[in-house]
Amino acid sequence: MAVRFFYVDESYDSDKYCLSALSIRHSDWKEAFDMVRAHRANLKNDHGVFLRAEIHARDLVAGRGRIAPTRVDKWERARIFHGLLKLVASLPQAWLINVCLDKTSYADPQITAWDRIVNRIERTMLAMEERELPLRRSLTTATEGKLTDFQKDQIDARLNIYRARAVILADEGRETGITRALRKMHVFNHIPSRYGRWGDGSLTRNITTDRIIEDPIFKRSDRSYFIQLVDCVAFALLKREVMATPNIARYGIDKMFDQTLSGVCFRAASTRDPLGIVRH
C-alpha cells in the first residue's frame, strides 16, 4: 500500500486565506526528515539558529522572535526563509497542493479551504490507483505461460494489494470543527460537476473521502519540522497573492513562491491555474 503524509498549515490576512499541503511519500519520509534536520544544523552553523527554535514564517520575516543567541537582521532572515522554501522543493518526490480563497466570498473560509484541499487529496489518491492498478495487471498478464498458476496467483494477489492512501497532519487550532467537517466528508461529500452536470444528469455526486485514513492528526508546530516548512509555504503563497508591503517588497518575499516552489506545485489540483492553485 502506498501512503502519503500531507502536512497542512494556513496563512491569512484580512483579504485572503491560504492553505497549503506538503505531501511526502511514506518510503521517502526518513530521507526527507534527514534532509530537514541537516538543513537545520546548517542554519545553526551559518546563522546561529537554535536547532529547536520554532520557525514561524510571519515572525521570521518580520524580524520578531529570538531564533539565535545574537540578533539576526531582516535581510539574513529573508535569506533563511528563501532557503527553507528551496529545501521544500528539494525533498524527494514532494508535492504541494495549495488553496487561496477570497475571505469575503465565504462564511467560513477556513472550513471551505479544508474542504477543497481534502477533496484534492482524495481525488489524487484515486487517480494514483486508477493509473497504477491497470499497469500492474498488465505486467502479470505479460508473464502468462512463464509461471505456474500458483506463482501467477501469488503475484496477482501482491500486486493488486496496491491502494493509495493519505494521512493528514496539521498544526493545532480549531481541531473540533475541522475534524467534524472531515468526518462528514467520509459519509456525505456532494461534489458539483465542473461541466454543470454529471453523466447521469445529476448536479452533484456523493464522492466520499475513502482514501484518507482516520481523523487529521494535530501536532504543535514547534514539534514538527514539516509543519513549520508548510507554514513557510502558505506564507509565501499569501505574500504572492496580496499587495506587497514595503518590507515584503524590499526583500523579495512576494517573489519567492514562484522562484522556489513552482516546480513542486501539484498542477492537476486545478486546471484553471498555471500552478494548480485552487481559488474557488
C-alpha positions as CSV (number, residue, x, y, z in Angstrom):
1,M,0.0,0.0,0.0
2,A,1.3,3.5,-0.9
3,V,0.8,6.0,1.8
4,R,1.4,9.7,1.5
5,F,1.6,12.1,4.5
6,F,0.1,15.5,3.9
7,Y,1.3,18.2,6.3
8,V,-1.1,21.1,6.3
9,D,-0.9,24.7,7.5
10,E,-2.5,28.1,6.9
11,S,-1.6,31.7,6.4
12,Y,-4.1,34.6,6.0
13,D,-4.8,38.3,6.3
14,S,-7.9,40.4,6.1
15,D,-8.5,39.6,2.4
16,K,-7.0,36.2,1.6
17,Y,-7.0,32.8,3.3
18,C,-4.3,30.4,2.1
19,L,-4.0,26.7,3.0
20,S,-1.1,24.5,1.8
21,A,-0.4,20.8,2.0
22,L,3.1,19.3,1.7
23,S,3.0,15.7,0.6
24,I,5.8,13.2,1.4
25,R,5.6,9.5,0.4
26,H,6.0,7.1,3.4
27,S,9.0,5.4,1.8
28,D,10.7,8.8,1.4
29,W,9.9,10.2,4.9
30,K,13.2,9.2,6.6
31,E,15.3,10.7,3.8
32,A,13.2,13.9,3.8
33,F,13.5,14.2,7.6
34,D,17.2,13.7,7.5
35,M,17.5,16.4,4.8
36,V,15.4,18.8,7.0
37,R,17.5,18.0,10.1
38,A,20.7,18.6,8.2
39,H,19.4,21.9,6.9
40,R,18.6,23.0,10.5
41,A,22.1,22.0,11.5
42,N,23.5,24.2,8.7
43,L,21.3,27.1,9.9
44,K,22.8,26.7,13.3
45,N,26.3,26.7,11.9
46,D,25.8,29.6,9.4
47,H,23.4,31.8,11.3
48,G,23.3,30.6,14.9
49,V,19.6,29.5,14.6
50,F,18.7,27.2,17.5
51,L,18.0,23.7,16.5
52,R,14.8,23.6,18.4
53,A,13.7,27.1,17.6
54,E,10.2,27.2,16.0
55,I,10.4,28.7,12.6
56,H,7.1,30.7,12.2
57,A,7.2,32.3,8.8
58,R,5.4,35.5,9.7
59,D,7.6,36.3,12.7
60,L,10.8,35.2,10.9
61,V,10.2,37.6,8.0
62,A,9.0,40.4,10.3
63,G,12.1,40.2,12.5
64,R,10.3,39.0,15.6
65,G,11.3,36.3,18.0
66,R,14.7,35.2,19.3
67,I,15.8,32.5,17.0
68,A,19.6,32.7,17.7
69,P,21.9,33.8,20.5
70,T,22.6,37.1,18.7
71,R,20.4,39.3,16.6
72,V,19.6,38.1,13.1
73,D,18.7,41.1,10.8
74,K,15.8,41.1,8.3
75,W,18.0,40.6,5.3
76,E,19.5,37.5,6.8
77,R,16.1,36.3,7.9
78,A,14.8,36.7,4.3
79,R,17.7,34.5,3.1
80,I,16.8,31.9,5.7
81,F,13.2,32.0,4.6
82,H,14.2,31.6,0.9
83,G,16.5,28.7,1.9
84,L,13.6,26.9,3.7
85,L,11.4,27.2,0.6
86,K,14.2,25.8,-1.6
87,L,14.5,22.9,0.9
88,V,10.8,22.1,0.4
89,A,11.4,22.0,-3.4
90,S,14.3,19.6,-3.0
91,L,12.6,17.0,-0.8
92,P,12.2,13.6,-2.6
93,Q,9.0,13.3,-4.6
94,A,7.4,16.1,-2.7
95,W,4.1,17.7,-3.8
96,L,2.4,20.9,-2.8
97,I,-1.4,21.3,-3.0
98,N,-2.4,25.0,-2.5
99,V,-5.7,26.7,-1.9
100,C,-6.1,30.5,-1.9
101,L,-9.6,32.0,-1.3
102,D,-11.0,35.5,-1.1
103,K,-12.2,35.6,2.5
104,T,-15.2,37.9,1.8
105,S,-16.7,35.3,-0.6
106,Y,-17.1,32.6,2.1
107,A,-18.9,32.5,5.5
108,D,-16.1,30.2,6.9
109,P,-13.1,30.4,4.6
110,Q,-11.0,28.1,6.8
111,I,-13.5,25.2,6.6
112,T,-14.1,25.9,2.9
113,A,-10.3,25.7,2.2
114,W,-10.1,22.5,4.2
115,D,-13.0,21.1,2.1
116,R,-11.1,22.0,-1.1
117,I,-7.8,20.6,-0.1
118,V,-9.2,17.3,1.3
119,N,-11.2,16.7,-1.9
120,R,-8.0,17.3,-3.9
121,I,-6.1,14.8,-1.8
122,E,-8.9,12.2,-2.2
123,R,-9.0,12.7,-6.0
124,T,-5.3,12.5,-6.2
125,M,-5.1,9.2,-4.3
126,L,-7.9,7.8,-6.6
127,A,-6.1,8.9,-9.7
128,M,-2.9,7.1,-8.5
129,E,-4.9,3.9,-8.1
130,E,-6.6,4.3,-11.5
131,R,-3.2,4.8,-13.1
132,E,-1.2,2.2,-11.2
133,L,-3.5,-0.8,-11.0
134,P,-4.0,-1.4,-14.7
135,L,-0.3,-1.1,-15.2
136,R,0.4,-3.8,-12.6
137,R,-2.3,-6.1,-14.0
138,S,-0.7,-5.8,-17.5
139,L,2.6,-6.8,-16.1
140,T,1.1,-10.0,-14.6
141,T,-0.6,-10.7,-17.9
142,A,2.8,-10.5,-19.7
143,T,4.1,-13.4,-17.5
144,E,1.4,-15.8,-18.7
145,G,2.9,-19.1,-19.8
146,K,6.2,-18.5,-18.0
147,L,4.9,-19.1,-14.4
148,T,2.9,-21.8,-12.7
149,D,-0.7,-20.9,-11.9
150,F,0.3,-20.8,-8.2
151,Q,3.1,-18.3,-8.9
152,K,0.8,-16.2,-11.0
153,D,-1.9,-16.1,-8.4
154,Q,0.7,-15.1,-5.8
155,I,1.9,-12.2,-8.0
156,D,-1.6,-11.1,-8.7
157,A,-2.5,-11.0,-5.0
158,R,0.5,-9.0,-4.1
159,L,0.4,-6.5,-7.0
160,N,-3.3,-5.9,-6.5
161,I,-2.9,-5.1,-2.8
162,Y,-1.8,-1.6,-4.0
163,R,-4.2,1.1,-2.7
164,A,-3.1,4.7,-2.4
165,R,-3.9,6.2,1.0
166,A,-3.3,9.5,2.7
167,V,-2.7,10.6,6.3
168,I,-3.2,14.3,7.2
169,L,-1.1,16.1,9.8
170,A,-1.9,19.7,10.8
171,D,-1.0,22.5,13.2
172,E,-3.1,22.7,16.3
173,G,-6.1,25.0,16.2
174,R,-9.8,24.6,15.7
175,E,-9.4,20.8,15.8
176,T,-13.0,20.0,16.6
177,G,-14.5,21.9,13.7
178,I,-12.1,20.6,11.2
179,T,-12.4,17.0,12.4
180,R,-16.2,17.2,12.3
181,A,-16.2,18.5,8.8
182,L,-13.8,15.8,7.6
183,R,-15.7,13.0,9.3
184,K,-18.9,14.2,7.5
185,M,-16.9,14.0,4.2
186,H,-16.4,10.3,4.8
187,V,-20.2,9.9,4.5
188,F,-21.6,12.9,2.7
189,N,-19.5,14.8,0.2
190,H,-21.6,16.1,-2.7
191,I,-19.4,17.5,-5.4
192,P,-20.7,19.5,-8.4
193,S,-19.5,18.6,-11.9
194,R,-17.1,21.0,-13.5
195,Y,-19.2,20.7,-16.6
196,G,-22.5,21.6,-14.9
197,R,-23.9,18.1,-14.7
198,W,-22.5,14.6,-14.2
199,G,-23.0,11.9,-16.8
200,D,-26.3,10.7,-15.2
201,G,-27.7,14.2,-15.4
202,S,-27.3,15.0,-11.6
203,L,-25.9,18.3,-10.5
204,T,-23.8,16.7,-7.7
205,R,-22.3,13.4,-6.9
206,N,-21.6,11.9,-3.5
207,I,-17.8,11.3,-3.7
208,T,-16.8,10.3,-0.1
209,T,-13.3,10.6,1.1
210,D,-12.5,6.9,1.3
211,R,-8.7,7.1,0.8
212,I,-7.9,9.4,3.8
213,I,-7.0,7.3,6.8
214,E,-8.5,8.3,10.2
215,D,-9.1,11.9,11.5
216,P,-6.4,14.5,10.9
217,I,-3.5,14.3,13.4
218,F,-3.0,17.7,15.1
219,K,0.5,18.5,16.3
220,R,2.1,21.5,17.9
221,S,4.1,23.2,15.2
222,D,7.1,23.6,17.4
223,R,7.4,19.8,17.5
224,S,7.2,19.2,13.7
225,Y,9.8,20.5,11.3
226,F,7.5,19.6,8.4
227,I,4.6,21.7,9.7
228,Q,7.0,24.6,10.1
229,L,8.0,24.1,6.5
230,V,4.5,24.1,5.2
231,D,3.8,27.2,7.3
232,C,6.6,28.9,5.2
233,V,4.9,27.6,2.0
234,A,1.5,29.0,3.0
235,F,3.0,32.4,4.0
236,A,4.9,32.6,0.7
237,L,1.7,31.9,-1.2
238,L,-0.1,34.6,0.8
239,K,2.5,37.2,0.0
240,R,2.4,36.2,-3.6
241,E,-1.4,36.8,-3.7
242,V,-1.6,40.2,-1.9
243,M,-0.2,43.6,-2.4
244,A,3.3,43.7,-1.1
245,T,4.2,46.0,1.8
246,P,7.5,47.9,1.5
247,N,9.2,45.4,3.8
248,I,8.0,42.4,1.8
249,A,8.9,44.0,-1.5
250,R,12.3,45.1,-0.2
251,Y,13.4,41.6,0.5
252,G,11.6,40.0,-2.4
253,I,9.3,37.8,-0.2
254,D,6.4,38.2,-2.7
255,K,8.5,36.6,-5.5
256,M,9.9,33.7,-3.5
257,F,6.9,31.3,-4.1
258,D,7.4,31.3,-7.8
259,Q,11.2,31.3,-7.6
260,T,11.4,28.2,-5.4
261,L,8.2,26.2,-5.4
262,S,6.6,26.3,-8.9
263,G,8.3,23.0,-9.8
264,V,6.7,21.0,-7.0
265,C,3.2,22.5,-7.2
266,F,0.6,19.8,-8.0
267,R,-0.8,21.4,-11.1
268,A,-3.6,18.8,-11.5
269,A,-5.3,20.2,-8.4
270,S,-6.8,23.0,-10.6
271,T,-6.5,23.1,-14.3
272,R,-7.7,26.7,-14.2
273,D,-4.5,28.0,-12.6
274,P,-1.0,27.7,-14.0
275,L,0.4,26.4,-10.7
276,G,-2.7,24.4,-9.8
277,I,-3.7,26.8,-7.1
278,V,-7.4,26.2,-6.1
279,R,-9.2,29.5,-5.9
280,H,-12.9,28.6,-5.7
